[in-house]
Amino acid sequence: MSDVEATLLVGCDNLLGEGVMWNAEERRVYWTDVYGVGLYSCDASGGDLVTRAMPEPLGSFVFDPDGNLLLALGSGLFRYQLSTGRLERLTTFEPGIPATRLNDGRCDRAGRFVVGGCHQGFYNPVSSVISYDGERVRTLIENVALTNGIAFSLDGSRMYFSDSETRVYHYYDYDTATGTLGARHVLTEIAATDGFADGSTVDAEDNVWNARYYGGFVQQYRPDGSPGTRVRLPTDCVTCVCFGGDDLDQLFITTGRKDLTEEKRAVQPSGGGLFKVDCGARGVPEPRFARRLF
């Protein structure tokens, strides 16, 4: 296992940076500040920073074939037209449980959006993970406290998932043709000193890279669960990762500062920033939502 160091790309002071995605057509990286209630983007070198206000906390998002966004806002799924700011509700999420909101999500290899919720208190497993194909919502997992780590193997047969506060990172057998889950397996158990499993992505060698909230690093895992490269950051609350750049050989990493103490903020001034590192791996394009949203 080798270590590399990430460097600060954008000092954006996000309360909770999350959901980072690379848009190859625009050559831009997009991410959300969940509690800053904003959508951010910049070019690969951190320039031309653009911020768009959101009406609710934005947990995650995916692009459609035209480059518009399917947003997992707190209260449900919305479609968002980047060029005009047009925003329209598509679904409502858990209206009977007001303390939950949508959180982490990615598209499967067939272009369904798989996204899960979280309860905004400590370990209350009352939320769920859902799948949306543009026509209907299906519940995949119930009794979830904090959805994170969703990613899909290259052949689509494995869905990674963690209910973060359990400190276990799982994967499910996954049928891409039907969008259904099979047996659940343990990828790795996470030591108390290594934080919680947060956002993930899969590289071109089918390894999964997992951000570690409170851990201060991103950990690569091989499909058998053995650890590979570790990317260290100068701040504790590491939230999400994606590969980007023209050759998909740069790892972009979001962080947050809302859970840093005043003492930690003083010694971790880059907390809440967007980071980048050449980690010696290459990614693959993230799947887009299969249907055009507009």
URLINPE-V443188 format. One line per field, one symbol per residue. ss: DSSP state (H for helix, E for strand, C for the rest). phi: phi as a letter, one per 40 degrees, with the letter a starting at -180 (. if undefined). psi: psi as a letter, one per 20 degrees, with the letter a starting at -180 (. if undefined). A space follows every 10 residues. Layout:
ss=???
phi=???
psi=???
This chain:
ss=CCEEECEEEE CCCCCEEEEE EEECCCCEEE EEECCCCEEE EEECCCCCCE EEECCCCEEE EEEECCCCEE EEECCEEEEE CCCCCCEEEC CCCCCCCCCE EEEEEEECCC CCEEEEEEEC CCCCCCEEEE EECCCCEEEE EEEECEEEEE EECCCCCEEE EEEHHHCEEE EEEEECCCCE EEEEEEEEEC CHHHCEEEEE EEECCCCEEE EEECCCEEEE ECCCCCEEEE EECCCCEEEE EEEECCCCCE EEEEEECCCC CHHHHHHCCC CCCEEEECCC CCECCCCCEC CCCC
phi=.bbbbcbcbb ccfccacafc acbcccfbbb abbdccfabb aacccgcfcb bbcbcadbca abccdcgcbc bccdcicbbb cccbgcbbcb abbfccbccb acbcaacccb gccbabbacc bcfbcbbabb bbbhbabbcc bbgbcacagc abcccgcbbc abcdccfbbb bbcbcccbgb cbcbbccabb cdcbgbcbcb abcccgcbbb cbcgcgabbc bcdcgccbcb bcbcacccba aacagdbfbb ccbcabbcbc cdccccbbcc dgccbaaccg bbcbdcdcdc cccb
psi=pqqrpqqpgp milpgnqrkp qpohgilqpq rqogiilqpq qrrhjjrlpp ppqqirpogr rqqahjjrpo pnrgjapqqp ohhijpppph rpplhiniiq rqdqqrqrii jqooqrrqpk rpnnmjarpr ppjigqpqpg prlpgnprjp rprhjjipoq qpngiikpor qqppohhikq qbqqqpgqqp qhijaqpcqr rpaijjqppp qopihkrppp prhjiqqcqp oqqkqgnpgq qqqarhjkjp oppqrrihjp rhghhhimii pirprqqojj rqaqppqqph qph.
